[in-house]
Amino acid sequence: MFGLYFGFLPFETTNYNDFEASPLCSGDSDRVEQFLKIECPLTRDILGLNIESDFIVLLSKMLNIDPAKRPEVSEVLLTDTWVRGHIIDHEEYESKVLKLSSFLHRTD
């Protein structure tokens, strides 16, 4: 889910210490949001996408280092507000793809 949303994977290795040290695995949505603001400027600044707070809360739950604190798939699908939320229409999708395309094909 992280890779689909941001276009890159959140971890470079499968080393447990990387997970333990990462704000993404803290279970704290404020720390996750701060990490995303620093590590994902393309999403926010270039594409003009606001990272929804509902997504940040879901991400912080799903990546929690403690497996007992992660939600079950059924819980996420049935109750999570981000999963069950807004779906963009064709025009909004097209606009975001054009922004990304112009950014990727710019000549500095």
C-alpha positions in Angstrom: 0.0 0.0 0.0 2.8 2.4 0.9 4.6 1.7 -2.4 1.4 2.2 -4.4 0.6 5.5 -2.7 4.1 7.0 -2.7 5.9 5.2 -5.5 8.7 3.8 -3.4 9.0 1.2 -0.7 9.4 2.4 2.9 12.4 0.3 3.8 15.6 -0.6 2.0 16.3 -3.7 4.0 14.6 -6.3 6.1 16.8 -5.6 9.0 14.7 -5.6 12.2 16.7 -2.6 13.6 15.6 -0.5 10.6 12.0 -1.2 11.4 12.5 -0.6 15.1 14.2 2.8 14.5 11.8 4.0 11.8 9.1 6.5 12.8 6.8 4.5 10.3 6.8 1.6 12.7 6.2 3.6 15.9 2.4 3.3 15.8 2.3 7.1 16.4 0.4 8.8 13.6 2.1 12.2 14.4 5.6 10.6 14.0 4.4 8.9 10.8 3.1 12.2 9.4 6.3 14.0 10.2 8.3 11.3 8.4 6.1 11.5 5.4 6.5 15.3 5.2 10.2 14.9 5.1 10.6 11.8 3.0 7.7 12.2 0.5 7.9 15.8 -0.8 7.1 14.6 -4.4 3.6 13.6 -3.3 2.9 16.7 -1.4 4.8 19.5 -3.3 4.9 18.4 -6.9 1.6 16.6 -7.3 -0.3 18.8 -4.9 -1.6 15.8 -3.0 -2.4 16.3 0.6 -1.6 13.1 2.6 -5.0 12.5 4.2 -4.9 12.1 8.0 -7.1 9.0 7.7 -4.4 7.4 5.5 -1.7 8.4 8.0 -3.6 6.8 10.8 -4.2 3.6 8.8 -0.5 3.5 7.8 0.7 3.9 11.3 -1.5 1.0 12.4 -0.5 -1.3 9.6 3.2 -0.7 10.0 3.3 -0.9 13.7 6.3 -3.0 14.8 4.0 -4.8 17.3 2.0 -7.3 15.3 -0.7 -7.5 18.0 -1.4 -3.8 17.4 -1.9 -4.2 13.6 -5.5 -4.4 12.4 -6.9 -7.5 10.7 -7.6 -7.1 7.0 -11.3 -7.6 7.6 -11.3 -4.7 10.1 -9.6 -2.4 7.7 -11.9 -3.3 4.8 -15.1 -3.0 6.8 -14.4 0.0 9.1 -11.4 2.1 8.0 -12.5 5.6 6.9 -9.6 6.0 4.4 -10.3 2.6 2.7 -14.0 3.4 2.5 -13.5 7.1 1.6 -13.4 9.3 -1.4 -12.6 7.8 -4.9 -11.3 10.4 -7.4 -13.2 10.8 -10.6 -11.7 10.6 -14.1 -11.0 14.3 -14.4 -9.1 14.5 -11.1 -7.1 11.4 -12.0 -6.2 12.9 -15.4 -5.1 16.1 -13.8 -2.8 14.4 -11.3 -1.3 12.2 -14.0 -0.6 15.3 -16.2 1.1 17.0 -13.2 3.3 14.0 -12.6 4.1 13.5 -16.3 5.1 17.2 -16.7 7.3 16.9 -13.6 9.0 13.7 -14.8 9.6 15.1 -18.3 10.8 18.6 -17.4 14.1 19.8 -18.7 15.9 21.8 -16.0 
